[in-house]
Amino acid sequence: MSWRVGVLVLVAFLGGLGVLLAIVTRPVAAPPHEIYINGHVLTMDAADTIAEAVSVKNGQIDAVGRSEMLLELADEQTSIVDLRGRTLMPGFIDAHGHFPGSGQTVFSADLNSPPIGDITDLTQLIDRLRQFAAARGDGWVVGHGYDDTLLAEKRHPTRDDLDRVSPERPVAVVHVSGHLAVVNSVALAELGIDESTPDPEGGVIVRDAGSADGRRPNGVLEETAARAVWEHTLDLSMMDALRMTTQAAEEYLEVGVTTASAGGMPATVASLLGVLSNWNQFPQRVALFPLFEEVGEALFSGETVLKQFEAGKVSAPRVKIIADGSIQGYTGYLTEPYYVPFKGDASYRGYPSVAREALFRQVAGLYQRRIQVAIHCNGDASIDDGLDAIEAAMAAHPWPDARPLIIHAQMTRKDQIDRMAAMGVTPSFFSAHTYYWGDRHAAIFMGPERAANMSPARWAIDAGVRFSSHLDTPVTPMLPLQAVWSQVERRSTGGVVIGPAQRIERLPALRAVTIDAAWQVFMDDQVGSIEPGKRADLVVLSDNPLTAPDVRSIKVDRTVIDGATVYQRL
C-alpha cells in the first residue's frame, strides 16, 4: 500500500496557452494519537539514545521511552503499533539530489548500464531510443544515464550515432553524471551550434578532429555548453511534470525518504514544486536549492527572493553554484592531472565551470545578502577555489550562522578537511561513488592512491567536521541504505575496498542521512531525530541497521510523515 495521487480534474483551457489542472486531493490524515511499542528506536539525538517506544500526537512526537511507560498515555482514541522488535528511526533525509528527477522515465529513455540498468553497447542504446521515440510521437527524443566507460565501445555516442535514431527529430542523451549531453544534427541546428560557435565560458563544444577543418561539433556538449539542452528537454507539459513528480515521490517513500532535495533544479521545474506541494501531490518536505546562474543576479538586484520558491512543504534554504564538473566526465577540476590522460593530454586537469574571480564575486554577494550557499565542487582544485571564495566572503561579510556547504567534495584532501574544520564549512559526500565508480576511479580517473581517499568521511570525523552523505539521485538510485553501506564498507561493484582507512562506523553513517543532513538544510529543529516536539517523520525498518549483516538487505516496512502513514509494505 502506498500514498497515491488524488483525483485530477480538467477545469479550463487558458486561451490556447495550456491546461489548468485543479487538484482535488487531500493529504493522508494522521491519527490523533499513535504509540509505537516494542521496537529498537534509534533516536539520532545528541546522545544517540536508543529507546523502545514513541508516542505521536497530531503529527508531532510527544514522548520517547519504554513501552510500558508510554502505554500509560493511551486512551480510547489511541492507535497502538506493535513493532515486534523492528527498528524505528527518523525518516531518511536526502542531503543532495535532484527531486523529482528520478521520475524522468516518464519523458526520457533509461540508458543506464549495469548495475543500475541494462545498456552495454551503442547498438542497444540506439535501439532503446528508437523504441522510445516510436512510443512518444513528437518533440525531442530524450535519454538519460548513459556511461561511456561502461559501453563496449568505451566512448560517448556522437551526433552521427544519434542521427540513426531520427534524422528529423531532435535527439538528446544525458551522461550519467548529468554534466554532459550528446545531441544529434537536428538538435545542434535547433540550438544554433555549428562550426563557428565558440565554446561558452565554463564549457566545451567537443569537435570532430577528423572533420575537414577540425571544427565540426561531434554532438558532445560539456558543462555550460550543455545547459541550453535542458531548456528543451525539461520544457515539460503540466501532465508530464505531475507524472514525474508523483512517480518520484512514490519511489522515495518506498525507501523511507521523508525529506527530499532539489539541488540546482532548473527554474522551469523548481517553480512547479511549491505548486504541486500545495496541491498535495507529494507528501515529502523538499529542500530546494535554486541554481545561481538562473537566479543569482535577480537575487542581487532584489527582483527575486528565495521565499518566492517556497510553498507547501517546499523550502529554499540555499542557492547552488556549480563550480566544476564531474570526475567520471573528465570535467572535474583537479590540482594534479587525471591518472589516464584525457585524449592523450598528460597535463589535463579538467577546468572550472565558474571562473575563480566570478566565484569570489558570487559567494561574497550571497554572504552580503545573508543568503546561504552550496557550492558543487568535485575536484580538489575546485574545492580550493570554493574554500578561498568562502574565506574571502567571511572576511568581508562576517556571518557565523552561514553554515557554507560543499556539495560532493569528492577529492577533498586532508589539508582541505582541516580548513573546513577551521572555517565551519560542511561537506556532503557522494560516498556511493566508491560502489558505482570506485574501480574506474582507481584504474582510470584518479589512480589507486587518490581514489583511496575520495569522499573522506574518516578524515572528517577525526577533524570534527560535520557532514552528510547523498546519492545525487537520479545519478544513482535513491537507496539511502546504499549510502550508509558505502560509507561503512567502501566496496566497489568489483568487490574491491576503495580506501579502507576512510571507512566509518554505522552510527555516524546513519546520522549522515538523518540528523546531520537535516542540519545542513536548517531543518534539524523540525526533523532528523526522534525527540519530543519534532515532527513525526519516521521510518520502520525490517531489521536493525546497527547489527544487520548487510544494511542494504533491510526493507522499509512503513514510512510516516507528520504522523501519517504514507507508505506501508506490511
C-alpha positions as CSV (number, residue, x, y, z in Angstrom):
1,M,0.0,0.0,0.0
2,S,1.4,3.4,-0.9
3,W,0.5,7.1,-0.9
4,R,-1.4,7.8,-4.1
5,V,-2.1,10.9,-6.2
6,G,-5.6,12.2,-5.8
7,V,-8.2,12.9,-8.5
8,L,-7.2,15.2,-11.3
9,V,-10.0,17.4,-12.7
10,L,-9.5,19.2,-16.0
11,V,-11.3,22.6,-15.5
12,A,-10.4,25.0,-18.2
13,F,-8.2,26.0,-21.1
14,L,-6.2,29.2,-20.8
15,G,-6.7,30.9,-24.1
16,G,-4.8,28.2,-26.0
17,L,-1.8,28.5,-23.7
18,G,-2.3,25.2,-22.0
19,V,-4.3,23.3,-19.5
20,L,-5.1,24.3,-15.9
21,L,-5.4,21.4,-13.6
22,A,-7.4,21.6,-10.4
23,I,-6.3,19.0,-8.0
24,V,-9.0,17.6,-5.8
25,T,-7.0,15.7,-3.2
26,R,-6.3,15.7,0.5
27,P,-3.3,14.7,2.5
28,V,-3.4,11.4,4.3
29,A,-4.7,12.1,7.8
30,A,-2.7,11.3,10.9
31,P,-4.4,9.6,13.8
32,P,-4.9,11.9,16.7
33,H,-2.6,9.7,18.9
34,E,-0.4,6.8,17.9
35,I,2.1,4.9,20.1
36,Y,4.8,2.7,18.6
37,I,5.9,0.0,21.1
38,N,8.3,-3.0,21.4
39,G,10.9,-1.7,19.0
40,H,14.5,-0.6,18.7
41,V,14.2,3.1,18.4
42,L,17.3,4.8,17.0
43,T,16.6,8.4,18.0
44,M,19.6,10.1,16.4
45,D,19.5,12.7,19.2
46,A,22.7,14.3,20.5
47,A,23.4,11.3,22.8
48,D,22.4,8.7,20.2
49,T,19.8,7.4,22.6
50,I,18.2,4.0,21.9
51,A,14.6,3.6,23.2
52,E,11.7,1.2,22.9
53,A,8.7,3.3,22.1
54,V,7.5,6.6,20.7
55,S,4.2,8.5,21.3
56,V,2.9,10.7,18.4
57,K,0.1,13.2,18.9
58,N,-1.3,15.2,16.0
59,G,1.7,14.6,13.8
60,Q,4.3,15.6,16.5
61,I,6.5,13.5,18.7
62,D,5.0,13.6,22.2
63,A,7.2,11.2,24.2
64,V,10.1,8.7,23.8
65,G,10.9,6.0,26.2
66,R,9.9,2.5,27.4
67,S,6.9,0.7,26.0
68,E,5.1,0.2,29.4
69,M,5.6,3.9,30.3
70,L,4.2,5.2,27.0
71,L,1.2,2.8,27.1
72,E,0.1,4.7,30.2
73,L,-0.6,7.6,27.9
74,A,-3.1,5.7,25.8
75,D,-6.8,6.3,25.8
76,E,-9.7,5.0,23.7
77,Q,-8.6,7.1,20.7
78,T,-5.0,5.9,20.7
79,S,-3.8,3.6,18.0
80,I,-1.1,1.1,19.0
81,V,1.6,-0.1,16.6
82,D,3.5,-3.1,17.8
83,L,6.9,-3.0,16.1
84,R,7.6,-6.6,17.2
85,G,11.3,-5.9,17.6
86,R,11.7,-4.0,14.3
87,T,13.6,-0.7,14.2
88,L,12.0,2.7,14.2
89,M,14.2,5.7,13.3
90,P,13.9,9.2,11.8
91,G,12.9,9.3,8.1
92,F,15.8,9.5,5.8
93,I,16.9,13.0,4.6
94,D,18.1,13.3,1.0
95,A,21.1,15.6,1.6
96,H,21.6,16.3,-2.1
97,G,19.7,15.1,-5.1
98,H,17.5,16.4,-7.9
99,F,14.0,15.5,-6.9
100,P,11.8,14.8,-8.8
101,G,14.5,13.7,-11.4
102,S,14.1,10.0,-10.8
103,G,10.7,10.3,-12.3
104,Q,12.2,11.4,-15.6
105,T,11.4,8.0,-17.1
106,V,8.0,9.5,-17.9
107,F,9.6,11.5,-20.7
108,S,13.1,10.1,-21.1
109,A,14.6,6.7,-22.0
110,D,16.7,4.9,-19.4
111,L,20.1,4.3,-20.8
112,N,21.9,3.2,-17.6
113,S,24.4,0.3,-17.7
114,P,24.7,-2.4,-15.0
115,P,24.3,-2.4,-12.1
116,I,21.7,0.3,-12.5
117,G,20.3,-0.5,-16.0
118,D,21.0,-2.9,-18.9
119,I,22.6,-1.0,-21.7
120,T,26.0,-2.4,-22.6
121,D,26.8,-1.0,-26.1
122,L,25.8,1.7,-28.5
123,T,23.6,-0.6,-30.6
124,Q,21.4,-1.2,-27.6
125,L,21.4,2.5,-26.7
126,I,20.2,3.5,-30.2
127,D,17.6,0.7,-30.2
128,R,16.3,1.9,-26.8
129,L,16.0,5.4,-28.1
130,R,14.2,4.3,-31.3
131,Q,11.7,2.4,-29.3
132,F,11.1,5.4,-27.0
133,A,10.8,7.7,-30.0
134,A,8.1,5.4,-31.5
135,A,6.2,5.4,-28.3
136,R,6.4,9.2,-27.9
137,G,5.2,10.6,-31.1
138,D,6.7,14.1,-31.5
139,G,9.1,16.6,-30.0
140,W,12.5,15.9,-28.6
141,V,13.7,12.3,-28.1
142,V,15.4,12.3,-24.7
143,G,17.5,9.6,-23.0
144,H,19.4,9.7,-19.7
145,G,22.1,7.8,-17.7
146,Y,24.5,6.5,-20.4
147,D,28.0,5.9,-19.1
148,D,30.7,5.9,-21.8
149,T,33.1,3.9,-19.6
150,L,30.6,1.0,-19.3
151,L,29.7,0.8,-23.0
152,A,31.6,-1.8,-25.1
153,E,32.9,0.9,-27.4
154,K,34.3,2.9,-24.4
155,R,33.2,6.2,-25.9
156,H,30.4,8.7,-26.0
157,P,27.8,8.5,-28.6
158,T,28.1,11.2,-31.3
159,R,25.7,13.3,-33.4
160,D,26.2,10.7,-36.2
161,D,25.1,7.8,-33.8
162,L,22.1,9.8,-32.7
163,D,21.2,10.7,-36.3
164,R,20.4,7.0,-36.7
165,V,17.7,7.4,-34.0
166,S,16.0,10.1,-36.1
167,P,17.1,12.4,-38.9
168,E,14.0,14.5,-38.5
169,R,13.5,15.0,-34.7
170,P,16.0,16.5,-32.2
171,V,17.6,13.8,-30.0
172,A,19.5,14.4,-26.8
173,V,21.0,12.0,-24.3
174,V,22.4,13.0,-20.9
175,H,25.5,11.4,-19.4
176,V,25.1,9.5,-16.1
177,S,27.0,12.4,-14.3
178,G,24.5,14.9,-15.5
179,H,27.3,17.2,-16.7
180,L,27.5,16.3,-20.4
181,A,24.9,15.8,-23.1
182,V,25.1,14.5,-26.6
183,V,22.7,15.7,-29.4
184,N,22.1,14.9,-33.0
185,S,22.4,17.1,-36.0
186,V,18.8,18.4,-35.8
187,A,19.2,19.3,-32.2
188,L,22.5,21.1,-32.9
189,A,20.8,23.2,-35.6
190,E,17.9,24.0,-33.2
191,L,20.4,25.0,-30.5
192,G,22.3,27.2,-33.1
193,I,25.6,25.3,-32.7
194,D,27.8,25.0,-35.7
195,E,31.5,25.2,-36.7
196,S,31.6,28.9,-35.9
197,T,30.1,28.7,-32.5
198,P,32.7,29.5,-29.8
199,D,32.9,27.4,-26.6
200,P,31.0,29.1,-23.8
201,E,32.8,30.1,-20.6
202,G,32.9,27.1,-18.3
203,G,32.0,24.6,-21.1
204,V,33.2,22.8,-24.2
205,I,31.6,22.1,-27.6
206,V,33.5,18.9,-28.5
207,R,34.8,18.9,-32.1
208,D,35.3,16.2,-34.6
209,A,39.0,16.1,-35.1
210,G,38.6,14.1,-38.3
211,S,36.5,16.7,-40.0
212,A,37.8,18.8,-42.8
213,D,38.8,21.8,-40.5
214,G,38.6,20.1,-37.2
215,R,35.8,22.4,-36.1
216,R,32.7,20.3,-36.8
217,P,30.8,19.7,-33.5
218,N,30.6,16.0,-32.9
219,G,27.5,16.4,-30.7
220,V,29.1,16.1,-27.2
221,L,28.5,19.2,-25.1
222,E,30.3,19.6,-21.8
223,E,29.1,21.6,-18.7
224,T,27.8,25.0,-19.6
225,A,27.7,24.1,-23.3
226,A,25.0,21.5,-22.3
227,R,22.8,23.9,-20.3
228,A,20.8,25.0,-23.3
229,V,19.8,21.4,-23.8
230,W,17.9,21.4,-20.5
231,E,15.7,24.3,-21.8
232,H,14.3,21.8,-24.3
233,T,14.4,18.5,-22.6
234,L,12.9,19.9,-19.4
235,D,10.3,22.1,-21.1
236,L,7.5,19.8,-19.7
237,S,3.8,19.8,-20.0
238,M,1.9,20.1,-16.8
239,M,0.9,16.4,-17.1
240,D,4.5,15.2,-17.6
241,A,5.6,17.3,-14.6
242,L,2.9,15.9,-12.5
243,R,3.5,12.3,-13.5
244,M,7.3,12.7,-13.0
245,T,6.8,14.2,-9.5
246,T,4.3,11.7,-8.2
247,Q,6.4,8.8,-9.6
248,A,9.5,10.1,-7.9
249,A,7.5,10.7,-4.6
250,E,6.4,7.1,-4.7
251,E,9.9,5.8,-5.2
252,Y,11.3,7.9,-2.3
253,L,8.5,6.8,0.1
254,E,9.2,3.2,-0.6
255,V,12.8,3.6,0.6
256,G,11.9,5.8,3.6
257,V,12.8,9.3,2.3
258,T,10.7,11.8,4.2
259,T,12.7,14.9,3.1
260,A,13.9,15.2,-0.5
261,S,16.4,17.6,-2.0
262,A,16.1,19.5,-5.3
263,G,19.6,20.8,-5.7
264,G,20.2,23.2,-8.6
265,M,17.0,22.3,-10.4
266,P,16.2,24.4,-13.5
267,A,13.6,27.1,-12.7
268,T,11.1,25.5,-15.0
269,V,10.9,22.5,-12.7
270,A,11.7,24.3,-9.4
271,S,8.8,26.7,-9.9
272,L,6.4,23.8,-10.1
273,L,7.4,22.1,-6.8
274,G,5.7,24.5,-4.5
275,V,2.5,24.4,-6.5
276,L,2.4,20.6,-6.6
277,S,3.1,20.5,-2.8
278,N,0.2,22.9,-2.2
279,W,-1.9,20.6,-4.3
280,N,-0.8,17.7,-2.0
281,Q,0.7,15.8,-4.9
282,F,3.6,14.6,-2.8
283,P,3.9,14.4,1.0
284,Q,7.6,14.8,1.4
285,R,9.3,18.0,2.6
286,V,11.7,19.3,-0.1
287,A,14.8,21.4,0.3
288,L,15.1,23.4,-2.9
289,F,18.5,25.0,-4.0
290,P,17.8,27.3,-6.9
291,L,20.7,27.5,-9.4
292,F,22.7,30.7,-9.1
293,E,23.2,31.1,-12.8
294,E,19.4,31.4,-13.2
295,V,18.5,33.4,-10.1
296,G,21.7,35.0,-8.8
297,E,21.6,38.4,-10.5
298,A,17.9,38.7,-9.7
299,L,18.6,38.0,-6.1
300,F,21.4,40.6,-6.1
301,S,19.1,43.2,-7.6
302,G,16.2,42.4,-5.4
303,E,13.9,41.3,-8.2
304,T,13.8,37.8,-6.8
305,V,13.8,36.4,-3.2
306,L,14.2,32.8,-2.2
307,K,10.8,32.9,-0.5
308,Q,9.2,33.0,-4.0
309,F,10.1,29.3,-4.4
310,E,8.6,28.3,-1.1
311,A,5.1,26.9,-0.8
312,G,3.5,23.9,0.9
313,K,6.4,21.8,2.3
314,V,9.0,23.2,-0.1
315,S,11.7,25.4,1.5
316,A,14.6,27.2,-0.2
317,P,17.4,27.2,2.3
318,R,20.3,27.8,-0.1
319,V,21.4,28.8,-3.6
320,K,23.6,26.4,-5.5
321,I,26.7,27.3,-7.5
322,I,28.2,24.7,-9.9
323,A,31.9,25.4,-9.6
324,D,33.2,22.4,-11.6
325,G,32.0,19.3,-13.3
326,S,32.2,15.5,-13.0
327,I,35.3,13.4,-12.4
328,Q,34.0,10.5,-14.5
329,G,33.1,13.0,-17.2
330,Y,36.7,14.4,-17.1
331,T,35.3,17.8,-16.3
332,G,36.1,17.8,-12.6
333,Y,38.8,20.4,-11.8
334,L,42.0,18.8,-10.2
335,T,45.3,20.1,-8.9
336,E,47.1,17.1,-10.5
337,P,46.4,15.6,-13.9
338,Y,44.0,12.7,-14.4
339,Y,45.5,9.3,-14.0
340,V,44.8,8.1,-17.5
341,P,45.4,11.2,-19.7
342,F,42.4,12.7,-21.3
343,K,42.7,12.4,-25.1
344,G,46.4,11.8,-24.6
345,D,47.0,15.1,-22.8
346,A,49.1,14.2,-19.8
347,S,48.7,17.7,-18.3
348,Y,44.9,17.8,-18.4
349,R,43.3,18.6,-15.1
350,G,39.8,19.5,-16.1
351,Y,38.5,23.0,-15.7
352,P,36.3,25.2,-13.6
353,S,32.7,25.9,-14.6
354,V,32.8,29.3,-12.9
355,A,36.0,31.4,-13.2
356,R,37.7,32.0,-9.9
357,E,37.1,35.7,-9.9
358,A,33.4,35.2,-10.7
359,L,33.1,32.6,-7.9
360,F,34.5,35.1,-5.4
361,R,32.0,37.7,-6.5
362,Q,29.1,35.3,-6.4
363,V,29.9,34.0,-2.9
364,A,30.6,37.4,-1.5
365,G,27.3,38.7,-2.9
366,L,25.4,35.9,-1.2
367,Y,27.2,36.5,2.1
368,Q,26.5,40.2,1.9
369,R,22.8,39.5,1.5
370,R,22.7,36.7,4.1
371,I,21.8,34.0,1.5
372,Q,23.2,30.6,2.3
373,V,25.4,29.0,-0.4
374,A,26.0,25.5,-1.5
375,I,28.9,25.1,-3.9
376,H,29.3,22.0,-6.1
377,C,33.0,21.1,-6.1
378,N,34.2,17.6,-7.1
379,G,37.9,18.1,-7.9
380,D,40.4,19.3,-5.3
381,A,41.3,22.4,-7.3
382,S,37.7,23.4,-7.4
383,I,37.5,22.8,-3.6
384,D,40.5,25.1,-3.2
385,D,38.6,27.8,-5.1
386,G,35.4,27.2,-3.2
387,L,37.1,27.4,0.2
388,D,39.1,30.5,-0.9
389,A,35.9,32.2,-2.0
390,I,34.1,31.4,1.3
391,E,37.1,32.6,3.3
392,A,37.2,35.9,1.4
393,A,33.4,36.3,1.9
394,M,33.7,35.6,5.6
395,A,36.3,38.2,6.0
396,A,34.3,40.8,4.1
397,H,30.9,40.0,5.5
398,P,31.3,38.1,8.8
399,W,28.4,35.7,9.3
400,P,28.8,33.0,11.9
401,D,25.5,31.3,11.0
402,A,26.3,30.9,7.3
403,R,27.0,27.2,7.5
404,P,28.5,27.0,4.0
405,L,28.1,23.7,2.2
406,I,30.4,22.0,-0.3
407,I,28.4,19.5,-2.4
408,H,30.2,16.2,-3.3
409,A,33.6,17.3,-2.0
410,Q,34.7,14.1,-3.8
411,M,38.5,14.6,-4.0
412,T,38.9,16.6,-0.7
413,R,42.5,16.5,0.5
414,K,43.4,16.2,4.2
415,D,44.5,19.8,4.4
416,Q,41.2,20.9,2.9
417,I,39.3,18.9,5.6
418,D,41.4,20.8,8.2
419,R,40.4,24.1,6.5
420,M,36.8,23.1,6.6
421,A,37.1,22.4,10.3
422,A,38.7,25.8,11.0
423,M,36.2,27.7,8.8
424,G,33.0,25.9,9.8
425,V,32.4,24.5,6.3
426,T,30.3,21.4,6.0
427,P,30.6,18.8,3.1
428,S,28.1,16.5,1.7
429,F,29.9,13.4,0.4
430,F,28.7,11.4,-2.6
431,S,30.0,8.3,-0.9
432,A,28.3,5.7,-3.1
433,H,30.8,6.7,-5.8
434,T,33.0,4.1,-4.2
435,Y,30.5,1.5,-5.2
436,Y,29.3,2.6,-8.6
437,W,32.6,4.1,-10.0
438,G,35.3,3.0,-7.5
439,D,37.0,0.5,-9.8
440,R,37.2,3.1,-12.6
441,H,38.3,5.9,-10.3
442,A,41.3,3.7,-9.2
443,A,42.1,2.5,-12.7
444,I,41.2,5.4,-15.0
445,F,40.4,8.7,-13.4
446,M,42.3,9.2,-10.1
447,G,44.6,6.2,-9.7
448,P,44.6,4.0,-6.6
449,E,46.2,6.5,-4.2
450,R,43.8,9.4,-4.8
451,A,40.8,7.0,-5.2
452,A,41.5,5.6,-1.7
453,N,40.8,8.9,-0.1
454,M,37.7,10.0,-2.2
455,S,34.8,11.1,0.0
456,P,37.0,11.1,3.1
457,A,34.4,10.6,5.9
458,R,37.0,9.3,8.3
459,W,39.2,12.4,8.0
460,A,36.1,14.5,8.5
461,I,35.1,12.6,11.7
462,D,38.7,12.9,13.1
463,A,38.8,16.6,12.4
464,G,35.3,17.2,13.9
465,V,33.8,18.3,10.6
466,R,30.0,17.6,10.4
467,F,29.0,16.1,7.1
468,S,26.1,14.3,5.3
469,S,26.1,11.7,2.5
470,H,23.9,11.6,-0.5
471,L,23.2,9.7,-3.7
472,D,22.7,12.6,-6.2
473,T,19.6,10.9,-7.5
474,P,18.9,10.4,-10.4
475,V,22.6,10.0,-11.0
476,T,22.3,6.9,-8.8
477,P,19.1,5.3,-7.5
478,M,17.5,6.7,-4.3
479,L,18.7,4.0,-1.9
480,P,19.6,5.6,1.5
481,L,20.9,2.4,2.9
482,Q,23.3,2.1,0.0
483,A,24.8,5.4,1.0
484,V,25.1,4.1,4.6
485,W,26.7,0.8,3.4
486,S,29.1,2.7,1.1
487,Q,30.5,4.8,3.9
488,V,30.9,1.7,6.1
489,E,32.2,-0.8,3.6
490,R,33.6,1.3,0.7
491,R,33.3,-1.7,-1.7
492,S,33.1,-1.3,-5.4
493,T,30.9,-3.2,-7.8
494,G,34.0,-5.4,-8.4
495,G,34.2,-6.2,-4.7
496,V,37.4,-4.1,-4.0
497,V,37.6,-2.0,-0.9
498,I,38.3,1.6,-2.1
499,G,40.3,3.1,0.8
500,P,39.8,1.0,3.9
501,A,41.3,3.8,6.1
502,Q,38.3,6.0,5.2
503,R,35.7,3.6,6.4
504,I,33.4,4.8,9.3
505,E,31.1,3.1,11.8
506,R,27.4,2.6,11.1
507,L,26.1,5.1,13.6
508,P,27.8,8.2,12.1
509,A,26.8,6.8,8.6
510,L,23.2,6.7,9.7
511,R,23.4,10.2,11.2
512,A,24.8,11.4,7.8
513,V,21.4,10.5,6.2
514,T,19.2,11.8,9.1
515,I,20.0,14.5,11.6
516,D,23.3,15.7,10.1
517,A,21.6,16.0,6.7
518,A,18.7,17.9,8.3
519,W,21.2,20.2,10.0
520,Q,22.7,21.1,6.6
521,V,19.3,22.3,5.3
522,F,18.4,24.1,8.5
523,M,15.6,21.6,9.4
524,D,17.2,20.0,12.4
525,D,14.8,21.8,14.7
526,Q,11.9,20.0,13.0
527,V,13.1,16.6,11.7
528,G,16.1,14.3,11.5
529,S,15.8,12.9,15.1
530,I,13.2,11.4,17.3
531,E,12.7,13.9,20.1
532,P,9.7,15.4,21.8
533,G,8.5,18.5,19.9
534,K,9.7,17.4,16.5
535,R,7.6,16.4,13.5
536,A,6.8,12.7,13.4
537,D,8.7,11.9,10.2
538,L,9.6,8.2,10.8
539,V,10.6,5.0,9.1
540,V,10.0,1.4,10.3
541,L,12.8,-1.0,9.1
542,S,12.6,-4.7,8.9
543,D,15.9,-5.1,10.7
544,N,18.3,-3.1,12.8
545,P,20.9,-1.2,10.7
546,L,23.3,-1.2,13.5
547,T,23.5,-5.0,13.6
548,A,22.2,-6.4,10.3
549,P,24.8,-8.3,8.3
550,D,24.2,-6.2,5.2
551,V,22.2,-3.0,5.7
552,R,21.3,-3.0,2.0
553,S,19.1,-6.0,2.6
554,I,16.9,-4.2,5.1
555,K,13.3,-3.4,3.9
556,V,11.3,-0.3,4.7
557,D,8.1,-1.5,6.2
558,R,6.5,1.8,6.8
559,T,7.1,5.5,6.1
560,V,5.5,8.2,8.2
561,I,5.3,11.9,7.6
562,D,3.7,14.3,10.1
563,G,2.4,11.2,11.9
564,A,0.5,9.9,8.8
565,T,1.5,6.6,7.3
566,V,2.2,7.4,3.6
567,Y,3.7,4.1,2.7
568,Q,3.3,0.6,4.1
569,R,4.9,-2.6,2.9
570,L,3.3,-4.9,5.6
